[in-house]
Amino acid sequence: MHQKTKDIQKRYEGYLQTATLWENDAVFNLQQFKIDSKSSKINIDIDDKLRLGKYIERFVSFELMQQNSIKILVENIQIQQDKRTLGELDCMLLKDDTPIHLEIIYKFYLYDTTIGNSEIEHFIGPNKKDSLIEKLNKLKEKQLPLLYSRDCKTYLSTLEIAQENIKQQVYFKGQLFVPLATKNIQLTKLNTDCIVGFYMRVNELSKFFNCKFFIPIKKDWLIIPHKNVNWQTFEDFKKSSKEYLDRNFSPLCWLKKTNGELQKFFLVWWL
């Protein structure tokens, strides 16, 4: 199998095994899209130059096309007003003949109790440039209301779909990371199955001086850690990771312990 094909397959498997961030409409009354994917085999070519969000949209598109009950109508719909783009709808589909506007999101969030006052507000991006609450507010206030704009109604008429018949759902998957020293975080709104690793600061690295490390490229953040990579020693990893930290970028890393256990973690620059 060609290496690019192998990479796509591993990323797709990692994507499929990522849980949705909550169940049903537990968060902000946003209804999670439900789908039961029986096969993890993928046979499409994807442009490696796509940013991660668009790359994952190709996975979702493939996943949807494998379902007999689903028909994709249009994807990446630009809604315009006088040649000015108001926004984009990720996907319009029919599921069991019910029209659904689907927004697709895949995020990485770190749990920081010093930020905000609630479980939702505690989750921030690895570089502190975004947060879960910001994304949810954007969905509620901008992305989802776009469907009910006059300009979108004009577009939908070309699909012969009545605006009032369309259900809105989100397909929001995520990987969550907790502080290294934190044990047994109890989430009440979010899905604990999304917790896949931890994060730590540089001065905590010494606890793992006898371990091996690997820094995957961003598209490989999707992948479930495996042993078949070029592992780095503690000292080599410190040098490699410093290049990321000096740019105020928190890399996602893999850790291989002496007993063979593999873990994911973020090394953050901001603590």
Secondary structure as UniProt FT lines:
FT   HELIX           3..16
FT   TURN            24..29
FT   TURN            48..49
FT   HELIX           52..65
FT   TURN            68..69
FT   STRAND          70..81
FT   TURN            82..83
FT   STRAND          84..95
FT   TURN            96..97
FT   STRAND          98..111
FT   TURN            113..114
FT   TURN            119..122
FT   STRAND          123..124
FT   TURN            126..127
FT   HELIX           132..138
FT   HELIX           139..143
FT   HELIX           145..148
FT   HELIX           150..159
FT   HELIX           163..165
FT   STRAND          167..179
FT   TURN            180..181
FT   HELIX           192..194
FT   STRAND          195..200
FT   HELIX           202..208
FT   TURN            209..210
FT   STRAND          212..214
FT   HELIX           218..222
FT   HELIX           234..245
FT   TURN            246..248
FT   STRAND          252..256
FT   TURN            258..259
FT   STRAND          262..267
//
